[in-house]
Amino acid sequence: MSIYKSLVGLGIIFGVSTLSLLFLSKQLETKFDIHFPHDLEDLKNMSVVLHQYQQDHYVSVVVLFCAAYLYKQAFAIPGSVFTNVLGGALFGTWIGFPLVCVLSATGATTCFMLSKTFGKQLLISKFPNKLSTLQQQVVANKDRLFYFLLSARLFPMSPNWFLNMASPIIGVPIRSFFLSVLVGLMPYNFICVKTGCILSSVSSMNDMFSFSTFLSMLLVAIVAVLPGVLMKRSSSHDQSGK
């Protein structure tokens, strides 16, 4: 598929998705303009309005939140941190955390599929060196690919949006991709959702990442990556012993 046809196809899907999301947002009978929050104060205002509205329209708020989250992830629109925090503010930790984890993995996988269908030629023309480097790393870690993908989320070597788009181009299986996003972003998603639960007392988005929260994320990341490291060492010993 040529770059021109790919852009046209992607543009049509983006347009239909945008109109569908606008339609859903208009179904909420509130005077507040429903939109993607762009700063902390805007996020606080929106969470108050939606929290009040969901008392009588819980399902509508859940559907709109899910649709908006998937839309942002599928089209690699920046600002997922605000959406994650909003999930915590609206649904609390026990519902918000698993919901955000599933949505982040599903949305990233949708981006994966869109890139596979429409983005190959465009990515190759725009990021040949990055794709080549990433593909070499995937080939070098093919025997422990899941743990490599997991570490790429826990210790980002490239932005998440690029990993989402590049993965189908360099031959990453969709199942491994989905699971690595689901598990790999859990520490980050958890911190965001917990911040949403105390949103009214947060004065800056920097408050999310104190030393203690950073240490917690680091410990979770080490535990998640450790099996892959042990597998690599075991493989190296086996090869040296032959």
C-alpha positions, 0 to 999 in steps of 0.5 A: 500500500502506498503512503498516499493510500495509507494516509487516506485510509488512516484519515478516514478512520480517524475522522469516523472515530472523532465524530463517534467520540464527539457524538458520545460526549454530546449524550452527556446532558451537562453544561460543562464542555467535555474535552481532553484535559490539558492541565491539572486545573482543567483535570480537577474541574472535569473530574468534579463535573463527571463525578457528580454526573455519574451518580445517576449516569454511571454507565454513560460515564464509563462508556465515554471514558473507555471510548476517549481512552482508546481513542487517545491510545489508538492514535498516539495522542499525548496526555495519557497521564491526565486520562489515567489520573481521571480514571482514578478520580472517577472510579477509585483504585479497585475499579480504576486501576484494572480498567486503565491497565486493560484500556492502555493495553487494548488501545496500544494494540489498536495502534499496533493494528493501525500501524500494521495496516496503514503505517509501514511505508510511512514509518520506514521512510521517516524512521529507518535508523530507529526501526533498524536498531529496534529490530536488531534488539528484537532479533538479539532477544528473540529467545526471551522476547516477552521480557525484552518487551516488558523491560522496554515498557518499564525502562523506556528506550523509546517513547511508548507511541513509537514502540506501539507503531514500530512493533508490527513492522519489526515482527513482534507478535501481537499476543506478546505485545499486548501482554507486555503493555498490560504488565509493563505499564502497571507501575505507571498506571497504578501511580496515576490512578492513586494520584487521581484518588487524592486529586483535590490535594495534588498541586502539581503533576510532579507530586506524582513522582516523589522519591518513594513512588519512584522507588516503588516503581523501580522495585516493581520493575526489577521484579518484572524484569528479573526472570528475563535476566536470569533466562539470559544468564542461563542461556549464556552458561549453557552456550559456554558449557557446550 
